[in-house]
Amino acid sequence: MTEQETPLEESTTAPSGWHPVNIGHLVMGTAFVGLVTIWALITSDAVDLEDAHWLLPFPWLVAGLVGLVVTVLRNAGRRPGKMSGWT
């Protein structure tokens, strides 16, 4: 290797590890994990189905809250009044 050639590692910047979040995937994944958790609790007899009527909508509420928080955080850095994505 000559002095003018640089290895590939030195010429590129290190990736940050961040990528855009698909909010729909995040919300549905959160709801799925919550529903599987409730199913596991009911199946293992830790919670009776008769007593779980308040527990069943809980994953949907948490998933909706996660979606709202991510939407607000995603739009926090944008300038007010600018409609991003519109031409």
NUKE-561378 format. One line per 3 residues: number of its first residue (from 1); their letters; for each residue x, y negated, z negated of N, C-alpha, C, CB. Coordinates in steps of 0.1 Angstrom, whole numbers, always signed. Glycine has a CB too. Layout:
BEGIN
NUM) a) X Y Z X Y Z X Y Z X Y Z | ...
END
This chain:
BEGIN
1) mte) +8 +12 +0 +0 +0 +0 +9 -12 +0 -10 +0 -12 | +6 -22 +9 +14 -34 +10 +9 -44 -1 +14 -40 +24 | +17 -55 -2 +13 -65 -12 +0 -72 -8 +24 -75 -13
4) qet) -3 -73 +5 -15 -81 +10 -28 -72 +8 -14 -85 +24 | -26 -59 +7 -38 -51 +5 -42 -51 -10 -36 -37 +11 | -55 -52 -12 -59 -50 -26 -68 -38 -27 -67 -63 -31
7) ple) -68 -31 -38 -77 -20 -40 -91 -25 -40 -73 -12 -53 | -100 -16 -37 -115 -19 -37 -120 -24 -50 -123 -7 -32 | -115 -18 -61 -120 -22 -74 -117 -36 -78 -113 -13 -85
10) est) -106 -42 -73 -102 -55 -76 -110 -65 -67 -87 -57 -74 | -114 -62 -56 -120 -71 -47 -135 -73 -49 -118 -67 -32 | -141 -64 -56 -156 -65 -59 -158 -69 -74 -163 -52 -55
13) tap) -169 -75 -76 -172 -79 -90 -180 -67 -96 -181 -92 -90 | -179 -66 -109 -185 -55 -117 -200 -58 -117 -179 -54 -131 | -208 -47 -115 -223 -49 -115 -227 -52 -130 -230 -37 -110
16) sgw) -238 -60 -131 -242 -64 -144 -251 -53 -151 -250 -77 -143 | -257 -44 -143 -266 -34 -149 -280 -38 -149 -261 -31 -162 | -284 -50 -146 -298 -55 -145 -303 -53 -131 -298 -70 -150
19) hpv) -316 -50 -131 -323 -49 -118 -337 -53 -120 -323 -34 -112 | -344 -57 -109 -358 -62 -111 -367 -51 -117 -363 -67 -97 | -376 -55 -125 -385 -46 -132 -398 -46 -124 -387 -50 -146
22) nig) -402 -34 -120 -415 -32 -114 -426 -31 -126 -416 -19 -105 | -434 -42 -127 -442 -43 -139 -453 -32 -139 -449 -56 -139 | -458 -28 -127 -468 -17 -126 -462 -4 -131 -473 -16 -112
25) hlv) -450 -1 -127 -444 +11 -132 -442 +11 -147 -431 +14 -124 | -437 +0 -152 -435 -1 -166 -448 +0 -174 -429 -15 -169 | -459 -6 -170 -471 -5 -177 -477 +9 -177 -482 -15 -171
28) mgt) -477 +16 -165 -482 +29 -164 -473 +39 -171 -484 +33 -149 | -460 +37 -171 -451 +46 -179 -453 +45 -194 -437 +42 -176 | -456 +32 -198 -459 +30 -213 -472 +37 -216 -459 +15 -216
31) afv) -482 +36 -208 -495 +42 -211 -493 +57 -211 -505 +37 -200 | -486 +62 -201 -484 +77 -200 -477 +82 -213 -476 +81 -188 | -467 +76 -217 -459 +80 -229 -469 +80 -241 -447 +71 -232
34) glv) -477 +69 -242 -486 +68 -253 -497 +79 -253 -493 +55 -253 | -502 +82 -241 -512 +92 -240 -506 +106 -243 -519 +92 -226 | -494 +109 -239 -488 +122 -242 -485 +123 -257 -475 +123 -234
37) tiw) -481 +112 -263 -479 +112 -278 -492 +115 -285 -473 +98 -282 | -503 +109 -281 -516 +112 -288 -520 +126 -285 -527 +102 -283 | -518 +131 -273 -522 +145 -270 -514 +154 -278 -519 +148 -255
40) ali) -501 +151 -280 -492 +160 -289 -497 +160 -303 -478 +155 -288 | -501 +148 -308 -506 +147 -322 -519 +155 -324 -509 +132 -326 | -528 +154 -314 -541 +161 -315 -538 +176 -313 -551 +157 -304
43) tsd) -530 +180 -304 -527 +195 -302 -520 +201 -314 -518 +196 -290 | -512 +194 -321 -505 +199 -332 -513 +198 -345 -492 +192 -334 | -525 +194 -344 -535 +192 -355 -530 +182 -366 -537 +206 -362
46) avd) -521 +173 -362 -518 +162 -371 -529 +152 -372 -505 +156 -366 | -537 +151 -361 -548 +142 -361 -560 +150 -355 -545 +129 -352 | -571 +149 -362 -584 +155 -357 -589 +147 -346 -594 +158 -368
49) led) -596 +153 -336 -602 +146 -325 -613 +137 -329 -607 +156 -314 | -620 +141 -339 -631 +133 -345 -626 +120 -351 -639 +141 -355 | -614 +121 -357 -608 +109 -363 -600 +101 -353 -599 +113 -375
52) ahw) -598 +105 -341 -589 +98 -332 -597 +89 -322 -582 +109 -323 | -610 +86 -325 -617 +77 -316 -611 +63 -316 -632 +77 -320 | -605 +59 -326 -598 +46 -326 -584 +46 -320 -597 +40 -340
55) llp) -579 +59 -319 -565 +60 -315 -564 +62 -299 -559 +73 -321 | -574 +66 -293 -573 +69 -278 -571 +56 -270 -586 +76 -274 | -578 +45 -273 -575 +33 -265 -562 +26 -268 -586 +23 -266
58) fpw) -555 +30 -278 -543 +23 -283 -532 +23 -272 -537 +30 -295 | -529 +34 -264 -519 +33 -254 -522 +23 -243 -516 +46 -248 | -535 +21 -240 -538 +11 -230 -536 -3 -235 -553 +13 -225
61) lva) -539 -5 -247 -537 -19 -253 -522 -22 -254 -543 -20 -267 | -514 -12 -258 -500 -15 -259 -494 -17 -245 -493 -3 -266 | -498 -9 -235 -493 -10 -221 -497 -24 -216 -499 +1 -212
64) glv) -509 -28 -218 -513 -42 -214 -505 -53 -220 -528 -44 -217 | -502 -51 -233 -494 -61 -240 -480 -61 -234 -493 -58 -255 | -474 -49 -231 -461 -49 -225 -461 -55 -212 -456 -34 -224
67) glv) -471 -53 -204 -472 -60 -191 -473 -75 -192 -484 -55 -183 | -480 -80 -201 -481 -94 -203 -468 -100 -208 -492 -98 -214 | -461 -94 -217 -448 -99 -222 -438 -99 -210 -443 -90 -233
70) vtv) -437 -88 -203 -428 -88 -192 -431 -98 -181 -427 -74 -185 | -444 -100 -178 -448 -111 -169 -443 -124 -173 -463 -110 -166 | -446 -127 -186 -442 -140 -191 -427 -142 -191 -447 -142 -206
73) lrn) -420 -132 -195 -405 -133 -196 -399 -134 -181 -399 -121 -203 | -405 -127 -172 -400 -128 -158 -402 -142 -152 -407 -118 -149 | -413 -148 -156 -416 -162 -150 -411 -173 -159 -431 -163 -149
76) agr) -404 -170 -170 -399 -181 -179 -388 -189 -172 -394 -174 -192 | -380 -183 -164 -369 -191 -158 -372 -198 -145 -358 -181 -155 | -384 -197 -141 -388 -204 -128 -392 -218 -131 -399 -197 -121
79) rpg) -390 -227 -121 -394 -241 -123 -409 -242 -123 -388 -250 -112 | -415 -251 -131 -429 -252 -131 -434 -259 -118 -434 -261 -143 | -445 -255 -113 -451 -261 -101 -446 -254 -88 -447 -275 -101
82) kms) -436 -246 -89 -431 -240 -77 -437 -226 -76 -415 -238 -77 | -444 -224 -64 -451 -211 -62 -441 -202 -55 -464 -213 -54 | -435 -193 -63 -425 -184 -57 -431 -174 -49 -417 -177 -69
85) gwt) -425 -171 -37 -430 -161 -28 -440 -166 -18 -437 -150 -36 | -444 -179 -19 -453 -185 -9 -445 -192 +1 -463 -195 -16 | -450 -192 +13 -443 -199 +24 -450 -212 +28 -442 -190 +36
END
